Amino acid sequence: ASEPAVTRSEEAQRLVDKARSLAAAEQYHAAIELLREAVRTTPKADYLALLGLFEARNPRWLHHAEEHLRRAIAQGAKDVSLPAALAEVRRRIESGETTGSSASGGDSQEVEFL
């Protein structure tokens, strides 16, 4: 059996790079889909962290963001801002922001693409 032309790790890195480009263009939904695929095959701490930070932009995905940020921190992600980001996500969940009823102003546009 011959080796695949691209390893899983290389493919995951390609997906993450593409996700970063999409996020830079504020195409977060597409970026999140690519990051979820990358994390499925290669659940690196930095990929989990990026996924959690992008998910936290949408109130409907706060529970996913909490899980991914928690896993990233547990795996030793390098980003020192993650504990504060996780605390903020948890605060938003506790305040009921995930229900959609308290989404106001700027958040409503981010929900539209679902």
Secondary structure, DSSP 8 states (H G I E B T S, - for coil): ----SS-HHHHHHHHHHHHHHHHHTT-HHHHHHHHHHHHHH---HHHHHHHHHHHTTSGGGHHHHHHHHHHHHHTT-S-TTHHHHHHHHHHHHHTTGGGSTT--THHHHHHTT-
